[in-house]
């Protein structure tokens, strides 16, 4: 089962929706959510490469500290109110008993906070990158490439379904990434009421969808295969097929090609990251 979900937050307004999705999954698995606030350090607020008088530098540091204190207090109050609304108990130590939440404050950059706390989490929940505002891309990248953990990408401006994780689709092409995605999300698959394997049948030299179905059965997980014809934009087909079968979550291997290549030239993972309107669990 999923015992610990990490939700890294900062004052960008996206934390509420991410926490709501994490709560839906936590209630299903009786998990603990750790909300890690990235506290801005005074040195990170200083202009880079610009010499400043000592007095001005101290003034900027004091203002940065005051801003960080205000943001921390505001987010804590917001967390308590939201936790009550979402039915999360503000406590630690009740593993597997009920859905709980706690707060941890960590100074430093978001990518470092994610790396430190994410490596000992069962799942990391982050917002979908906002291209227009240039927000979230580094958080998703840090979670995927610096922790080795499954990452729940929460779509922007989409409320969580009532039963997140009830019907899960798996994107399968026999690749190393898709294999890791399956083995690392077995707790989610065990908790699902329905599992559907999405496959084009194009795995002649690798494990097939039928092989995956047998593997899941060995773990006590019943599944169905939903075949689709090969397409140029597989990412688009995966999202459409997930909607078609009524899934509330998609699990897939991420960035079989390099992240940089897909970001520049496009790719299946990048299409899903950019266009998904449902929660997606990504594993690299």
C-alpha positions as semicolon CSV with decimal commas, in nm:
position;residue;x (nm);y (nm);z (nm)
1;X;0,000;0,000;0,000
2;X;0,098;0,362;-0,038
3;X;0,213;0,485;0,302
4;X;0,375;0,822;0,228
5;X;0,285;1,084;-0,033
6;X;0,506;1,391;-0,065
7;X;0,343;1,720;-0,171
8;X;0,608;1,992;-0,219
9;X;0,452;2,339;-0,215
10;X;0,539;2,704;-0,251
11;X;0,327;3,016;-0,270
12;X;0,220;2,979;-0,634
13;X;-0,148;2,894;-0,577
14;X;-0,121;2,539;-0,710
15;X;-0,081;2,355;-0,380
16;X;-0,453;2,330;-0,298
17;X;-0,543;2,125;-0,605
18;X;-0,238;1,901;-0,571
19;X;-0,320;1,835;-0,206
20;X;-0,683;1,760;-0,295
21;X;-0,571;1,494;-0,544
22;X;-0,322;1,352;-0,294
23;X;-0,598;1,342;-0,032
24;X;-0,827;1,144;-0,263
25;X;-0,554;0,884;-0,306
26;X;-0,460;0,896;0,063
27;X;-0,816;0,818;0,171
28;X;-0,819;0,520;-0,065
29;X;-0,492;0,385;0,077
30;X;-0,499;0,526;0,433
31;X;-0,177;0,710;0,352
32;X;0,016;0,988;0,519
33;X;0,075;1,308;0,324
34;X;0,385;1,513;0,399
35;X;0,348;1,871;0,280
36;X;0,698;2,012;0,232
37;X;0,713;2,390;0,205
38;X;1,010;2,532;0,021
39;X;1,113;2,832;0,228
40;X;1,298;3,099;0,033
41;X;1,642;3,180;0,173
42;X;1,757;3,543;0,187
43;X;2,059;3,466;-0,030
44;X;1,831;3,332;-0,302
45;X;1,656;3,669;-0,318
46;X;1,975;3,865;-0,382
47;X;2,039;3,986;-0,738
48;X;2,302;3,771;-0,902
49;X;2,629;3,931;-1,008
50;X;2,534;4,276;-0,879
51;X;2,755;4,431;-0,608
52;X;2,545;4,576;-0,324
53;X;2,634;4,799;-0,028
54;X;2,641;4,610;0,301
55;X;2,351;4,812;0,445
56;X;2,130;4,742;0,142
57;X;2,219;4,374;0,149
58;X;2,116;4,349;0,515
59;X;1,792;4,532;0,444
60;X;1,708;4,296;0,156
61;X;1,790;3,995;0,373
62;X;1,562;4,122;0,650
63;X;1,278;4,183;0,405
64;X;1,325;3,837;0,253
65;X;1,308;3,681;0,600
66;X;0,989;3,870;0,683
67;X;0,834;3,765;0,352
68;X;0,927;3,402;0,412
69;X;0,776;3,414;0,765
70;X;0,453;3,563;0,632
71;X;0,427;3,308;0,352
72;X;0,496;3,020;0,589
73;X;0,231;3,133;0,838
74;X;-0,026;3,187;0,563
75;X;0,037;2,847;0,407
76;X;0,017;2,672;0,743
77;X;-0,321;2,831;0,814
78;X;-0,436;2,739;0,465
79;X;-0,317;2,381;0,512
80;X;-0,508;2,337;0,838
81;X;-0,829;2,469;0,685
82;X;-0,788;2,260;0,370
83;X;-0,697;1,947;0,567
84;X;-1,019;1,977;0,766
85;X;-1,218;2,025;0,445
86;X;-1,052;1,721;0,285
87;X;-1,100;1,500;0,593
88;X;-0,729;1,467;0,669
89;X;-0,615;1,429;1,028
90;X;-0,326;1,660;1,127
91;X;-0,097;1,401;1,279
92;X;0,181;1,151;1,215
93;X;0,232;0,793;1,322
94;X;-0,110;0,646;1,233
95;X;0,024;0,453;0,936
96;X;-0,243;0,249;0,762
97;X;-0,518;0,360;1,000
98;X;-0,653;0,667;0,825
99;X;-0,551;0,946;0,590
100;X;-0,326;1,195;0,770
101;X;-0,118;1,500;0,686
102;X;0,176;1,687;0,837
103;X;0,384;1,994;0,753
104;X;0,759;2,026;0,716
105;X;0,949;2,348;0,650
106;X;1,266;2,321;0,442
107;X;1,485;2,618;0,342
108;X;1,637;2,609;-0,003
109;X;1,544;2,565;-0,363
110;X;1,243;2,354;-0,461
111;X;1,451;2,099;-0,652
112;X;1,666;2,036;-0,343
113;X;1,361;2,000;-0,118
114;X;1,209;1,748;-0,359
115;X;1,534;1,552;-0,382
116;X;1,577;1,529;-0,004
117;X;1,222;1,438;0,093
118;X;1,116;1,259;-0,224
119;X;1,360;0,969;-0,215
120;X;1,183;0,822;0,087
121;X;0,828;0,876;-0,038
122;X;0,608;0,619;-0,210
123;X;0,469;0,886;-0,441
124;X;0,544;1,252;-0,514
125;X;0,253;1,475;-0,619
126;X;0,334;1,785;-0,824
127;X;0,129;2,021;-1,042
128;X;0,127;2,000;-1,419
129;X;0,381;2,248;-1,554
130;X;0,225;2,581;-1,648
131;X;0,390;2,678;-1,975
132;X;0,228;3,022;-1,990
133;X;0,357;3,119;-1,645
134;X;0,680;2,921;-1,674
135;X;0,605;2,736;-1,350
136;X;0,643;2,377;-1,240
137;X;0,873;2,231;-1,507
138;X;1,173;2,214;-1,272
139;X;0,965;2,054;-0,995
140;X;0,840;1,779;-1,226
141;X;1,189;1,724;-1,365
142;X;1,345;1,708;-1,017
143;X;1,083;1,461;-0,897
144;X;1,130;1,237;-1,201
145;X;1,507;1,244;-1,241
146;X;1,642;1,309;-0,890
147;X;1,433;1,080;-0,670
148;X;1,370;0,757;-0,862
149;X;1,012;0,759;-0,732
150;X;0,672;0,755;-0,908
151;X;0,540;1,105;-0,971
152;X;0,171;1,197;-0,972
153;X;0,125;1,490;-1,209
154;X;-0,194;1,676;-1,117
155;X;-0,367;1,855;-1,409
156;X;-0,419;2,227;-1,370
157;X;-0,770;2,353;-1,291
158;X;-0,916;2,000;-1,281
159;X;-1,085;1,889;-0,960
160;X;-0,997;1,541;-0,834
161;X;-1,246;1,262;-0,908
162;X;-1,435;1,120;-0,614
163;X;-1,253;0,787;-0,643
164;X;-0,899;0,852;-0,761
165;X;-0,723;0,526;-0,842
166;X;-1,040;0,321;-0,882
167;X;-0,986;0,258;-1,254
168;X;-0,626;0,280;-1,371
169;X;-0,487;0,252;-1,722
170;X;-0,131;0,139;-1,794
171;X;0,052;0,259;-2,104
172;X;0,244;-0,050;-2,220
173;X;0,501;-0,081;-2,497
174;X;0,742;-0,329;-2,341
175;X;1,007;-0,064;-2,274
176;X;1,226;-0,043;-1,965
177;X;1,040;0,271;-1,856
178;X;0,697;0,109;-1,887
179;X;0,824;-0,198;-1,699
180;X;0,953;0,021;-1,414
181;X;0,625;0,212;-1,412
182;X;0,434;-0,112;-1,350
183;X;0,661;-0,254;-1,079
184;X;0,690;0,076;-0,893
185;X;0,315;0,139;-0,887
186;X;0,202;-0,207;-0,778
187;X;0,055;-0,058;-0,456
188;X;-0,170;0,166;-0,668
189;X;-0,265;-0,125;-0,895
190;X;-0,345;-0,347;-0,596
191;X;-0,582;-0,080;-0,465
192;X;-0,760;-0,031;-0,798
193;X;-1,097;-0,186;-0,869
194;X;-1,020;-0,206;-1,240
195;X;-0,695;-0,209;-1,439
196;X;-0,678;-0,164;-1,816
197;X;-0,363;-0,220;-2,021
198;X;-0,332;0,013;-2,321
199;X;-0,126;-0,138;-2,602
200;X;-0,084;-0,111;-2,976
201;X;0,052;-0,465;-2,989
202;X;0,381;-0,340;-3,127
203;X;0,616;-0,520;-2,885
204;X;0,741;-0,811;-3,101
205;X;1,085;-0,829;-2,936
206;X;0,976;-0,744;-2,584
207;X;0,717;-0,841;-2,325
208;X;0,369;-0,815;-2,472
209;X;0,048;-0,685;-2,318
210;X;-0,054;-1,048;-2,262
211;X;0,275;-1,105;-2,075
212;X;0,200;-0,804;-1,857
213;X;-0,150;-0,932;-1,791
214;X;-0,005;-1,263;-1,671
215;X;0,249;-1,081;-1,453
216;X;-0,023;-0,874;-1,290
217;X;-0,234;-1,187;-1,235
218;X;0,061;-1,344;-1,052
219;X;0,038;-1,046;-0,816
220;X;-0,334;-1,096;-0,769
221;X;-0,431;-0,807;-0,998
222;X;-0,695;-0,871;-1,263
223;X;-0,665;-0,664;-1,580
224;X;-0,807;-0,612;-1,926
225;X;-0,629;-0,525;-2,249
226;X;-0,747;-0,233;-2,459
227;X;-0,577;-0,250;-2,797
228;X;-0,534;0,050;-3,022
229;X;-0,383;0,088;-3,365
230;X;-0,036;0,229;-3,390
231;X;-0,038;0,605;-3,422
232;X;0,212;0,880;-3,484
233;X;0,108;1,066;-3,169
234;X;0,084;0,785;-2,913
235;X;0,057;1,030;-2,623
236;X;-0,266;1,170;-2,768
237;X;-0,403;0,818;-2,819
238;X;-0,319;0,716;-2,460
239;X;-0,513;1,009;-2,317
240;X;-0,806;0,949;-2,551
241;X;-0,813;0,575;-2,474
242;X;-0,802;0,643;-2,099
243;X;-1,104;0,871;-2,133
244;X;-1,280;0,616;-2,354
245;X;-1,255;0,333;-2,100
246;X;-1,350;0,566;-1,813
247;X;-1,020;0,560;-1,624
248;X;-0,945;0,817;-1,353
249;X;-0,565;0,776;-1,367
250;X;-0,300;0,687;-1,626
251;X;0,030;0,518;-1,538
252;X;0,315;0,540;-1,787
253;X;0,690;0,527;-1,828
254;X;0,833;0,871;-1,890
255;X;1,095;1,007;-2,128
256;X;1,229;0,696;-2,298
257;X;1,406;0,950;-2,515
258;X;1,591;1,222;-2,329
259;X;1,393;1,492;-2,153
260;X;1,572;1,762;-2,350
261;X;1,501;1,595;-2,684
262;X;1,130;1,553;-2,609
263;X;1,101;1,908;-2,474
264;X;1,249;2,052;-2,792
265;X;1,120;1,816;-3,059
266;X;0,813;1,673;-2,888
267;X;0,739;1,315;-2,788
268;X;0,481;1,087;-2,632
269;X;0,564;1,182;-2,273
270;X;0,584;1,552;-2,349
271;X;0,242;1,546;-2,516
272;X;0,091;1,386;-2,206
273;X;0,269;1,632;-1,977
274;X;0,147;1,928;-2,183
275;X;-0,208;1,813;-2,264
276;X;-0,329;1,579;-1,988
277;X;-0,660;1,665;-1,825
278;X;-0,646;1,371;-1,587
279;X;-0,399;1,263;-1,317
280;X;-0,097;1,082;-1,461
281;X;0,162;0,881;-1,271
282;X;0,500;0,909;-1,445
283;X;0,802;0,687;-1,380
284;X;1,146;0,730;-1,534
